[in-house]
Amino acid sequence: MRLWKCVPMMTLLLLLAACGGGGGDGETEAADLRDRYHDMTGCTMEAVVSCDQEGLAWEAELRCDYVPGGESAVEVLSPETIAGVKALLNDTDWRLEYQGESLNAGTLSGEEISPAACLPRLMSALRDGWLLEENEETWNGVPCLRLTVDQTGVKDGKILSTLWLNLADGTPVRGEIAVDGEIILTADFTSFAFYDTMAGDTASESGTD
């Protein structure tokens, strides 16, 4: 992970603040992969999320439990200076939890996108966004299906999310969020599991005991 360019308090403020910016076989494959996300009850994931805006680099490892249409939880795993910070997000607002205390941190409105909301937004886009592009592309040696989907913002800003899904199992490898043509957030996934997969693994383990 690259060196931090901001003091811990600035890092925490950046987490809370918004980053903003002013039918062939392939289509069938993309639809099949997206169907699993659309039908899932939820997922858990970890990723290194980065935001580079106006010369200030922000980077943190985040864990997210995503629940479609419900409340999703995001926790900072690193750096140590803000590890344990938690954000709870739904469709209208989000709040920060730290050491058991809860703070209302305003609303997700317009094209203001918080780094804390990066992973839930990528999942939302993958589930419900309008497919613009799809092609096979290798990312860091992993054969992927690259999808770009559009979710127009409430202020009519053009929000494009691009995801690289592992062709072997459909899990995300990389994600990017761009507003009006500028990439503002990136996510490099380190782990991912659907809730149904986790439940199946647990049942399998229980059966062997």
C-alpha positions in Angstrom: 0.0 0.0 0.0 1.4 3.4 -0.9 2.4 6.0 1.7 -0.3 8.3 3.2 -0.1 11.9 2.1 -2.5 13.2 4.7 -2.5 13.3 8.5 -4.9 10.9 10.2 -7.6 13.5 10.8 -7.6 14.5 7.1 -7.8 10.9 6.2 -10.9 10.5 8.4 -12.5 13.6 6.9 -11.9 12.3 3.4 -13.6 9.1 4.4 -16.7 11.1 5.5 -16.5 13.6 2.6 -17.7 13.1 -0.9 -15.5 12.6 -3.9 -17.1 14.2 -6.8 -16.6 15.0 -10.4 -17.9 18.2 -11.8 -27.4 -9.3 -28.4 -24.5 -11.7 -29.0 -22.8 -14.4 -26.8 -21.0 -11.7 -24.9 -24.3 -10.1 -24.0 -25.7 -13.4 -22.8 -22.6 -14.0 -20.7 -22.8 -10.5 -19.1 -26.5 -11.1 -18.4 -25.8 -14.4 -16.8 -23.1 -13.0 -14.5 -25.3 -10.0 -13.5 -28.3 -12.2 -12.8 -26.5 -13.8 -9.8 -25.9 -10.3 -8.4 -29.5 -9.2 -9.1 -30.8 -12.3 -7.3 -28.4 -12.5 -4.4 -29.5 -11.9 -0.8 -26.3 -10.2 -0.1 -22.5 -10.5 -0.1 -19.4 -9.8 1.9 -16.3 -8.3 0.4 -12.9 -6.7 1.1 -11.1 -4.2 -1.1 -8.5 -1.5 -1.2 -10.4 1.6 -2.1 -8.5 4.7 -3.4 -9.6 8.3 -4.1 -7.2 10.7 -5.7 -8.7 14.2 -5.8 -7.0 17.6 -6.2 -3.6 16.1 -5.5 -4.6 14.4 -2.2 -4.3 10.6 -2.2 -6.6 8.6 0.0 -6.4 4.9 0.4 -7.9 2.4 2.8 -8.7 -1.3 3.0 -12.5 -1.7 3.6 -14.8 -4.6 4.5 -18.4 -4.4 3.3 -21.5 -6.5 4.1 -23.8 -5.5 1.3 -27.6 -6.1 1.6 -29.7 -5.2 -1.5 -32.5 -2.8 -0.6 -31.4 -2.9 3.1 -28.7 -1.5 5.3 -25.1 -2.2 4.3 -22.2 -2.0 6.7 -18.7 -0.8 5.8 -15.7 -1.0 8.1 -12.2 0.4 7.8 -9.6 -2.4 8.2 -6.5 -0.2 7.6 -4.7 2.1 8.1 -4.4 1.7 11.9 -5.1 5.4 12.4 -8.8 4.9 11.5 -9.2 1.1 11.7 -12.6 0.2 13.2 -14.5 3.2 11.8 -17.8 1.9 10.5 -20.4 3.4 8.2 -23.9 2.1 7.8 -25.6 2.9 4.4 -29.0 2.6 2.9 -30.6 4.3 -0.1 -31.1 7.7 1.6 -28.5 8.3 4.3 -25.5 7.1 6.1 -24.0 7.5 9.5 -20.6 6.9 11.1 -20.0 4.6 14.0 -16.8 4.7 16.0 -16.3 2.9 19.3 -20.0 2.2 19.6 -21.1 5.8 19.1 -23.3 6.8 16.1 -23.1 10.1 14.2 -25.5 11.2 11.5 -23.2 12.3 8.7 -25.7 13.7 6.3 -27.2 12.3 3.1 -25.9 10.8 -0.1 -27.4 13.3 -2.6 -26.6 14.6 -6.0 -23.4 13.3 -7.5 -21.5 13.5 -4.2 -20.0 10.0 -3.7 -18.3 9.1 -0.4 -15.4 6.7 -0.5 -17.2 4.8 2.3 -20.0 4.1 -0.2 -17.7 2.9 -3.1 -18.3 -0.8 -2.6 -22.1 -0.7 -2.1 -22.4 1.6 -5.1 -20.5 -0.8 -7.3 -22.8 -3.6 -6.3 -25.8 -1.5 -6.9 -24.6 -0.5 -10.3 -23.8 -4.1 -11.2 -27.3 -5.1 -10.2 -29.4 -2.3 -11.7 -27.2 -0.1 -13.9 -27.7 0.2 -17.7 -25.1 -1.9 -19.5 -23.1 0.3 -21.9 -20.0 -1.8 -22.7 -18.8 -5.4 -22.2 -15.7 -7.2 -23.4 -13.2 -9.7 -22.2 -10.1 -8.2 -20.7 -7.3 -9.5 -18.5 -6.6 -7.6 -15.2 -3.4 -8.4 -13.3 -3.2 -11.8 -15.1 -6.9 -12.7 -14.3 -9.1 -13.3 -17.4 -12.2 -11.1 -16.7 -15.4 -9.9 -18.3 -15.2 -6.1 -18.2 -18.6 -4.3 -17.8 -19.4 -0.6 -17.8 -22.8 0.4 -16.6 -24.6 3.7 -16.3 -26.5 5.1 -13.3 -27.5 8.6 -14.0 -27.3 10.8 -10.8 -30.2 12.6 -9.4 -28.7 15.8 -10.7 -28.4 14.2 -14.1 -24.6 13.8 -13.7 -23.3 10.8 -15.6 -22.1 8.1 -13.2 -20.3 5.2 -14.8 -19.2 2.1 -12.9 -16.8 -0.3 -14.5 -16.2 -3.7 -13.0 -13.9 -6.6 -14.0 -15.5 -9.9 -13.1 -13.4 -13.0 -12.9 -14.5 -15.3 -15.8 -13.9 -18.4 -13.6 -16.4 -17.6 -10.9 -18.0 -14.2 -11.6 -16.5 -12.5 -8.6 -15.2 -8.9 -8.8 -11.5 -8.3 -9.3 -11.5 -4.5 -9.9 -14.0 -1.6 -9.8 -14.0 2.0 -10.9 -16.5 4.8 -10.4 -16.4 7.8 -12.8 -18.4 11.0 -12.6 -18.8 13.0 -15.8 -15.8 11.3 -17.4 -13.4 11.5 -14.4 -12.5 8.4 -12.4 -12.9 9.4 -8.8 -12.8 6.0 -6.9 -11.1 2.7 -7.6 -11.4 -0.6 -5.7 -9.1 -3.6 -5.9 -10.9 -6.6 -4.4 -9.0 -8.9 -2.1 -12.0 -11.2 -1.1 -15.6 -11.7 -2.1 -18.4 -14.2 -1.2 -22.1 -14.4 -1.8 -24.2 -15.0 1.3 -25.6 -18.2 -0.2 -22.1 -19.4 -0.9 -21.1 -18.8 2.7 -24.2 -20.6 3.9 -23.5 -23.5 1.7 -19.9 -23.7 2.9 -21.1 -23.6 6.5 -23.6 -26.4 5.9 -20.9 -28.5 4.2 -18.6 -28.1 7.1 -21.3 -29.0 9.6 -22.1 -32.2 7.7 -18.5 -33.4 8.1 -18.4 -33.0 11.8 
